[in-house]
Amino acid sequence: MTHTITLIPGDGIGPEITDATVAVLEATGLSFDWDRQLGGMAAVDATGDPMPEATLASIGRTNLALKGPLTTPVGGGFRSVNVALRKAFALYANVRPAKTIVPGGRFDGIDIVLVRENLEGLYIGQERYVEVNGDPRGQAESVAVTRANCERVIRYAFDYAVRHGRKKVSLVHKANILKYTSGLFLEIGQEIAKEYEGRVACNDLIVDNAAMQLVLKPEQFDVIVTTNLFGDILSDEISGLVGGLGLAPGGNIGETAAIFEAVHGSAPDIAGQGLANPSALILAAAMMLDHIGEDAAADRVRRGLVATIVADGVRTRDLGGHASTAEFGRAVAARVA
Ligand SMILES: NC(=O)c1ccc[n+]([C@@H]2O[C@H](COP(=O)([O-])OP(=O)(O)OC[C@H]3O[C@@H](n4cnc5c(N)ncnc54)[C@H](O)[C@@H]3O)[C@@H](O)[C@H]2O)c1
């Protein structure tokens, strides 16, 4: 069976890390049909639009994309590409696994998956001014949560836990203060948790305590599910536990489409020099393989990457090594083949 996938190499280091990642995926022996499309500045240069219709149409056909980082054009009235993609394909869950790969860091044995609501809350800027005492901007309001989106993302987190053999889901909220806007999320989470009793344990934490517990006792966490803005902050904190963004993959999941990417940006400071670490995009590609049911190939990619870094000591400069992006990709591909 051939998997047809939209491939957006993106900007800056994007093309380099995409080439390395494609080499690793091809080494799995699976068959891929890559539909290469433009996004970001590369697309602005070619078409004047950072997310051209042709790219959206391709994802609409394949329902699956692997995306390099996109440089966000500053000014010029360009819409945010990532927000546009989330909206266009209703990518309601942002999934960010963080696992210790390089031992000996400040934290060891981290294995946490954060599931973040991706479509609403303070984060998306669906906001308005309300007149107060004749001042047209006397108050600013934002839509916090909806029942439908809370249910969808929380259910996704529990189903993810079941599918990946995980034991616990932690609901992270601020329901002690935000009785309605965060309270609704918690209430729905506790209802859904009952359906998974005996299969997946559930607890809840207030977000400020969760932030502290993550650095005090990270081993107590397994899967975390939370609302958009809390997830935005906690997911970077969790990436920090495993040494930063260089090894952090992410998936944006919708009912039909899904887009996988590295969490880091286009790193213009090192672009075109063969210095970039492709690991985050390779790990994102492994998440994509899981998503399409190619679990065995996904495991081989992850094990190949870890063996390359830890056992073989082949590392890019950011991890203290000398391998170029392409050399590192070839080393992982050789381990996977
Ligand atoms: N998902 C995305 O498309 C996405 C995400 C974040 C930032 N961006 C965009 O990327 C551009 C640059 O953003 P930034 O500089 O704030 O963040 P960045 O993540 O691109 O870079 C931050 C630092 O990390 C280093 N770095 C990042 N990825 C690396 C890798 N794979 N290997 C080695 N070093 C790496 C960079 O060299 C830089 O020093 C901006 O236009 C921003 O909007 C895009």
Ligand as a Chemical Component Dictionary entry (heavy atoms), coordinates in Angstrom:
data_LIG
# 
_chem_comp.id                   LIG 
_chem_comp.type                 NON-POLYMER 
_chem_comp.pdbx_formal_charge   0 
_chem_comp.three_letter_code    LIG 
# 
loop_
_chem_comp_atom.comp_id 
_chem_comp_atom.atom_id 
_chem_comp_atom.alt_atom_id 
_chem_comp_atom.type_symbol 
_chem_comp_atom.charge 
_chem_comp_atom.model_Cartn_x 
_chem_comp_atom.model_Cartn_y 
_chem_comp_atom.model_Cartn_z 
_chem_comp_atom.pdbx_ordinal 
LIG N1  N1  N 0  5.745  25.610 13.458 1  
LIG C1  C1  C 0  6.341  26.608 12.818 2  
LIG O1  O1  O 0  6.249  26.717 11.606 3  
LIG C2  C2  C 0  7.141  27.611 13.624 4  
LIG C3  C3  C 0  7.353  27.432 14.993 5  
LIG C4  C4  C 0  8.127  28.374 15.679 6  
LIG C5  C5  C 0  8.669  29.460 14.999 7  
LIG N2  N2  N 1  8.413  29.609 13.664 8  
LIG C6  C6  C 0  9.033  30.713 12.867 9  
LIG O2  O2  O 0  10.421 30.429 12.708 10 
LIG C7  C7  C 0  11.138 31.660 12.586 11 
LIG C8  C8  C 0  12.344 31.651 13.530 12 
LIG O3  O3  O 0  11.877 31.608 14.883 13 
LIG P1  P1  P 0  12.802 31.619 16.165 14 
LIG O4  O4  O 0  14.191 32.039 15.779 15 
LIG O5  O5  O -1 12.078 32.344 17.231 16 
LIG O6  O6  O 0  12.828 30.098 16.672 17 
LIG P2  P2  P 0  13.607 28.840 16.097 18 
LIG O7  O7  O 0  13.037 27.630 16.771 19 
LIG O8  O8  O 0  13.634 28.848 14.625 20 
LIG O9  O9  O 0  15.128 29.027 16.601 21 
LIG C9  C9  C 0  15.485 29.234 17.975 22 
LIG C10 C10 C 0  16.948 28.794 18.181 23 
LIG O10 O10 O 0  16.989 27.345 18.156 24 
LIG C11 C11 C 0  17.876 26.905 17.135 25 
LIG N3  N3  N 0  17.253 25.762 16.454 26 
LIG C12 C12 C 0  15.934 25.639 16.122 27 
LIG N4  N4  N 0  15.715 24.454 15.520 28 
LIG C13 C13 C 0  16.908 23.827 15.472 29 
LIG C14 C14 C 0  17.323 22.559 14.955 30 
LIG N5  N5  N 0  16.464 21.705 14.383 31 
LIG N6  N6  N 0  18.629 22.227 15.058 32 
LIG C15 C15 C 0  19.519 23.058 15.647 33 
LIG N7  N7  N 0  19.180 24.257 16.170 34 
LIG C16 C16 C 0  17.893 24.641 16.066 35 
LIG C17 C17 C 0  18.030 28.080 16.183 36 
LIG O11 O11 O 0  19.281 28.017 15.495 37 
LIG C18 C18 C 0  17.902 29.268 17.109 38 
LIG O12 O12 O 0  19.153 29.562 17.686 39 
LIG C19 C19 C 0  10.120 32.778 12.848 40 
LIG O13 O13 O 0  9.683  33.294 11.618 41 
LIG C20 C20 C 0  8.985  32.069 13.552 42 
LIG O14 O14 O 0  7.759  32.707 13.357 43 
LIG C21 C21 C 0  7.691  28.696 12.967 44 
# 
loop_
_chem_comp_bond.comp_id 
_chem_comp_bond.atom_id_1 
_chem_comp_bond.atom_id_2 
_chem_comp_bond.value_order 
_chem_comp_bond.pdbx_ordinal 
LIG N1  C1  SING 1  
LIG C1  O1  DOUB 2  
LIG C1  C2  SING 3  
LIG C2  C3  SING 4  
LIG C2  C21 DOUB 5  
LIG C3  C4  DOUB 6  
LIG C4  C5  SING 7  
LIG C5  N2  DOUB 8  
LIG N2  C6  SING 9  
LIG N2  C21 SING 10 
LIG C6  O2  SING 11 
LIG C6  C20 SING 12 
LIG O2  C7  SING 13 
LIG C7  C8  SING 14 
LIG C7  C19 SING 15 
LIG C8  O3  SING 16 
LIG O3  P1  SING 17 
LIG P1  O4  DOUB 18 
LIG P1  O5  SING 19 
LIG P1  O6  SING 20 
LIG O6  P2  SING 21 
LIG P2  O7  DOUB 22 
LIG P2  O8  SING 23 
LIG P2  O9  SING 24 
LIG O9  C9  SING 25 
LIG C9  C10 SING 26 
LIG C10 O10 SING 27 
LIG C10 C18 SING 28 
LIG O10 C11 SING 29 
LIG C11 N3  SING 30 
LIG C11 C17 SING 31 
LIG N3  C12 SING 32 
LIG N3  C16 SING 33 
LIG C12 N4  DOUB 34 
LIG N4  C13 SING 35 
LIG C13 C14 SING 36 
LIG C13 C16 DOUB 37 
LIG C14 N5  SING 38 
LIG C14 N6  DOUB 39 
LIG N6  C15 SING 40 
LIG C15 N7  DOUB 41 
LIG N7  C16 SING 42 
LIG C17 O11 SING 43 
LIG C17 C18 SING 44 
LIG C18 O12 SING 45 
LIG C19 O13 SING 46 
LIG C19 C20 SING 47 
LIG C20 O14 SING 48 
# 
